[in-house]
Amino acid sequence: DLIYKDRTGEIYCLTSNPSHRWYYAPRMSRDEALLLKCYDSLRDGRARFMPHTSFADPDAPDPLPPRESIEIRTLAFFD
């Protein structure tokens, strides 16, 4: 549990699995965006959660400008 003054939350922890598929998009341009659907409330067999991470790329040229990330949470409801 993650215990705060006003609520108690949870976080998922993952372990490695050979059947996981990881995607890497190293050549995105400044006018491209990557959309990650991190949660789905449906319980019909599709993935409900989507882990994501970052890593230090040892093959990246030095120096690189810092990565910019904008994270927005959106709720969408459908009939």
C-alpha positions as a Markdown table, in Angstrom:
| # | Residue | x | y | z |
|---|---|---|---|---|
| 1 | Asp | 0.0 | 0.0 | 0.0 |
| 2 | Leu | 1.0 | 3.6 | -0.6 |
| 3 | Ile | -0.4 | 5.5 | 2.4 |
| 4 | Tyr | -1.1 | 9.2 | 2.0 |
| 5 | Lys | -2.8 | 11.6 | 4.4 |
| 6 | Asp | -6.1 | 11.5 | 2.5 |
| 7 | Arg | -6.1 | 8.1 | 0.8 |
| 8 | Thr | -4.4 | 4.7 | 0.4 |
| 9 | Gly | -3.2 | 3.7 | -3.1 |
| 10 | Glu | -1.5 | 0.8 | -4.7 |
| 11 | Ile | 1.1 | 0.2 | -7.3 |
| 12 | Tyr | 1.8 | -2.8 | -9.5 |
| 13 | Cys | 5.2 | -4.5 | -9.6 |
| 14 | Leu | 6.3 | -6.6 | -12.6 |
| 15 | Thr | 8.8 | -9.3 | -13.2 |
| 16 | Ser | 10.4 | -10.3 | -16.4 |
| 17 | Asn | 8.7 | -12.8 | -18.7 |
| 18 | Pro | 10.1 | -14.1 | -22.0 |
| 19 | Ser | 6.7 | -13.6 | -23.6 |
| 20 | His | 6.7 | -9.9 | -23.0 |
| 21 | Arg | 7.2 | -7.7 | -26.1 |
| 22 | Trp | 9.1 | -4.5 | -25.7 |
| 23 | Tyr | 9.1 | -1.7 | -28.3 |
| 24 | Tyr | 11.7 | 1.0 | -28.7 |
| 25 | Ala | 11.2 | 4.1 | -30.8 |
| 26 | Pro | 14.7 | 5.7 | -31.0 |
| 27 | Arg | 14.2 | 7.9 | -34.1 |
| 28 | Met | 11.1 | 9.9 | -33.3 |
| 29 | Ser | 11.1 | 13.4 | -34.5 |
| 30 | Arg | 10.0 | 16.5 | -32.5 |
| 31 | Asp | 6.7 | 16.5 | -34.3 |
| 32 | Glu | 5.8 | 12.9 | -33.4 |
| 33 | Ala | 4.0 | 11.6 | -30.3 |
| 34 | Leu | 3.8 | 8.2 | -28.7 |
| 35 | Leu | 0.4 | 7.4 | -27.1 |
| 36 | Leu | 0.4 | 4.7 | -24.4 |
| 37 | Lys | -2.9 | 3.2 | -23.2 |
| 38 | Cys | -2.0 | 2.3 | -19.7 |
| 39 | Tyr | -5.3 | 1.0 | -18.4 |
| 40 | Asp | -8.5 | -0.6 | -19.8 |
| 41 | Ser | -11.5 | -1.4 | -17.6 |
| 42 | Leu | -12.8 | -4.2 | -19.9 |
| 43 | Arg | -12.2 | -7.7 | -18.6 |
| 44 | Asp | -12.5 | -9.5 | -22.0 |
| 45 | Gly | -9.0 | -10.9 | -22.3 |
| 46 | Arg | -7.3 | -7.8 | -23.7 |
| 47 | Ala | -4.4 | -6.4 | -21.7 |
| 48 | Arg | -5.8 | -4.2 | -18.9 |
| 49 | Phe | -2.5 | -2.6 | -17.8 |
| 50 | Met | 0.5 | -1.5 | -19.8 |
| 51 | Pro | 3.9 | -1.1 | -18.1 |
| 52 | His | 6.3 | 1.4 | -19.5 |
| 53 | Thr | 9.8 | 2.5 | -18.6 |
| 54 | Ser | 12.9 | 4.3 | -19.7 |
| 55 | Phe | 16.6 | 3.4 | -19.8 |
| 56 | Ala | 20.0 | 5.0 | -20.4 |
| 57 | Asp | 21.0 | 4.1 | -24.0 |
| 58 | Pro | 24.7 | 3.3 | -24.0 |
| 59 | Asp | 24.8 | 3.8 | -27.8 |
| 60 | Ala | 23.3 | 7.3 | -27.8 |
| 61 | Pro | 25.6 | 10.1 | -29.0 |
| 62 | Asp | 27.0 | 12.4 | -26.4 |
| 63 | Pro | 25.9 | 15.1 | -25.5 |
| 64 | Leu | 22.2 | 14.8 | -26.2 |
| 65 | Pro | 19.5 | 17.3 | -25.2 |
| 66 | Pro | 17.4 | 16.2 | -22.4 |
| 67 | Arg | 14.3 | 14.2 | -23.3 |
| 68 | Glu | 11.0 | 16.1 | -23.0 |
| 69 | Ser | 7.9 | 14.3 | -21.8 |
| 70 | Ile | 4.4 | 15.5 | -21.3 |
| 71 | Glu | 2.1 | 13.1 | -19.5 |
| 72 | Ile | -1.7 | 13.6 | -19.6 |
| 73 | Arg | -4.3 | 11.4 | -18.0 |
| 74 | Thr | -7.5 | 11.2 | -19.9 |
| 75 | Leu | -10.7 | 9.2 | -19.0 |
| 76 | Ala | -12.8 | 8.1 | -22.0 |
| 77 | Phe | -16.2 | 6.5 | -21.5 |
| 78 | Phe | -18.0 | 4.6 | -24.3 |
| 79 | Asp | -21.4 | 3.0 | -24.5 |
